[in-house]
């Protein structure tokens, strides 16, 4: 059985993707594809990775064996909190600073059964702005100007997150799917992850949107710096990511809705 971990990240249309999977859960099951979303991962004790016990890991591995015994060919697990929390990102003014440790705990929990990883990324300026708006909308204090300065000056980008995740799962294929290509295209994303034709129902969802900006926010100079960092991340991914990950970009013409990232990056350069 193939075990696919979709690890978010936050503010990258993960909730919309999970809603799509949940609405099509029976259709997927008929294709021998099982889906575990945030509610199931919470029930299985996977939402607090630093509190994992040997007993939790043993039950998880028995559950995986049972899925395979019952005829599942693929298990897709989607949980954006696998990479960390938005609150910790804000507190440290850094992008998922505990990714390596969390990835190692996750790998230990699944006991070497993970066969594919997937991560959504997003332009760093819009990622941080969306995160701030989302938290402020739900009652959190706005990010202050000093914290925005630290965020913009941080040398940690998606490249570091991807490297940490890959190091935690050595040899496991890691697919990186940009938010800018796959937001609102849940079907295309699922086809990339499963290499199968996906259900059409519920495509185009946009849940947990936070359209109104939080107070303060990034300055123009800070936005430009974060955009430049993201551009460097994409260049690194498109050039092969040191063999650690594969960048996938969406297209309307490919049978599976995606093309290798290097081609799409070249297309963007020429426009």
N, C-alpha and C positions, 0 to 999 in steps of 0.2 A: 504494500500500500504506500502510495506517495503522500507524504505529509508536508503541506505547504503552510508556512507561517507568513501571514501578511501583518507587518509590524507598524502600520501607520505610515506617516507620522500624523500628529495632531494638525488641524487646520489644513489638511490636504484631502478633504472629501472622504475621509474614512467612514464617517457615520452614514453618509449617503450610500457608499458601497456596501456597508453592512446591512442597511435597510433593504437594498436590492437583493442581497443574498438571502435575507430572511423571508422576503416575499416570494422568493422562488425556491425555498428550501425543499419542498416536495418534488418539484421538477428536477432539481439537482440530485436528490436522493434516487430518483428513478434512473439517473445516469450513473449511479454508484459513486456520487460525489457527496460527501458529508460536509456540513458547515457547522463550525463552532464559533459563535460570536461572543461579545463581551459578557453576556449573562452567563453563558456556560463556562467561560474561562474563570469568571468570578466564583461560580459554584465549585469548580475544580481546584480552587486555591491558587490560581495562577496570576491573580491581579496584584498580589503582594509578594514579589519574587524574593525579597529579603527575608521573608518569613516562611519560605519553603521548608518542609520537613521531609525526612526520608519516607514517611508514611504517605504524604501527599504525592511524592514522586512515584512511589510504588503503585498507588491507585491509578495515577495517570497512565502509567505504562500498561497496566492491565486493561484500562479503557481503550488504549490504542490497539492492543491485541484483539480485544473484543470487536472493535470496528472492522478490523481486517478479517476476522473469523466470520463476521456477518456479511462479507462480500463487498465492502467498500474498496474502491480502487484508488480514491483520492480523498484526503481529509484537508479541508481548508480552514485554518484557524486565523481569525482576524481580531486583533486587539491592539489599538494604538498605544496603550499604556505599557506595552512591552518595552518600548524605547525609553520610557521615563515619564515625567509629568511636566505639564506646563508651568505649574507652580515652582518646581525646582529650576526650570530654565530661567524664570524671572528672578528667583532668589540669587542665582549664580551669574546672571547676565550671560548665559552661555547655552549653547545648543546641545541638549542631552549629555551633560557632563559625565553621567554614570553609565553610558551605553555599554562599555566593555564589561563592567561587572554584571550588569543586568543580562547582557547577552550570554555570559558564561553560566549564570544561574538558570537561564532559560534552556540552554543546551543541555545542562545537567538534568533538568527536569524531564526533558523529552528523551533522554538516554540514547542519543545518537540516531534517533528515528527520523529526524527532519531531513527532507530531501530537497527542499527549495525554500528560499527566502524572498520576500518582496518588501520594498520600501518605497513609499511616495515621498518626494521632496518638492520644495516650492521655493521660488525666488525669496531670498532672505529678507528683503525689505517688506514684501507683502506678508510673508510668514509672521514676522514679529508684529506687524501692524494688526493683522487679523487676530493673533493671539491676545494682544492687548485689548482689542475691541471686544472679543469674546468674554474675557475675564471681567472687564468693566461692566459689560451688559448684565453679568450675573452677580454684580455687587462687590467685586474686588476693587481695591484702591487702584487708581491709575498709576501706570509706571511713571516715575518721576524723571526729570530731565537728566539728572546725574546717572541714573540707571540706563537711560537710552544711550548716553555717551559710552558707557561700559559695553553695552550690547554691540554698538557699532564698531568699537575698537577691538572686540574679541577676535582672536585668531582661530577660533574654532568654527568650522563650517560643515557642510554636509559631507565633505571628503573625510573628515575625522569621524563622523558618525558611521559612515559606510565602512571605513577601515576597522573601527572597533567591532562592528557587527560581524564583519567577515572574519576577524581574528577569533571571535567567540565561536564561530561555526566554520572551522577550516575545511576547505574542500567542498562546501555546500554552495551551489549556485545562488547568487544574489542578484535579483532583478530590480532595477531602479526605474521608477515610473514617475515622470514629472507631473505635478498637479496641473501645470499649464496645458498639458496634452490630454490628461485623462479625467479631469474634473467634469462631471456630467456625462461621462461615457463609461458607465459601470460595466456594460456588456463587453466592451473592448478590453477593459482591464481584466475581467474574469477569463476571457479567452486567452489572454497572454499568460495568465497564471496556470490555467489548466490545459492549455493546448487543445481545447474542445470548443465546439459551437455552444454559445451561451444563450440563455433565455432572453427574449427581447423585453419582457414586461418590466416596467418601472425605470427604464433608462431615462437619464436626464434629471434625476433628483438633485436637489441642492438643499440639504438639511443643515441645521445648526449654523446658518449664515449669520454673520455679524457685520452688516453693511455700514453702520455708523462708527466713525473713528473714535477712539478714546481720547481724552484730553492730552495735551502736550504732543507726544508722538515724535517721529523722526524728523530731523531737519533734512533739507534737500541734500546737503553734503553727506549726511549719514546714510541716506537712501542710496546715493550713488556709490558709496563705499560698499554697502551690503550687496548691491546689484553686481558690482565688479567681483566680489567674492563668489557670488553664485555663478557668474559667467566662467570663472576659473574652475569651479566644481564641474560644470557641464563640459568644459574642454577636457578636463582630466578624465571624466567618464567616457566621453566620446573617443578618446585616444586609447581606451582599454582599461583604465582604472587600475593599472599595475596588476591586471589579472584578477582583481578582487571582486568585480561586479560588472554587470552588463546594463548599459543604458538603453531603455526601450522608449520610443516615441510613437505616438499614434498617427495613423494615416487612414484616409477614407478608402484606399484602394486595395491594401493588402488583405488577404483572406482572413488573417487573424487580427486585423485592426492595428498592427504595429510594425515598425521597421527598426533596424538597428539604429542606435542613437547617433552614430557618427554621420550617417546620411542626413538626418534631420538637422543636426548642427550645421552642416555645410549649407543646407537649404536656408537656414535662418541667416547665415552670413551673407548670402547672396541677395537678400531682400532688404 
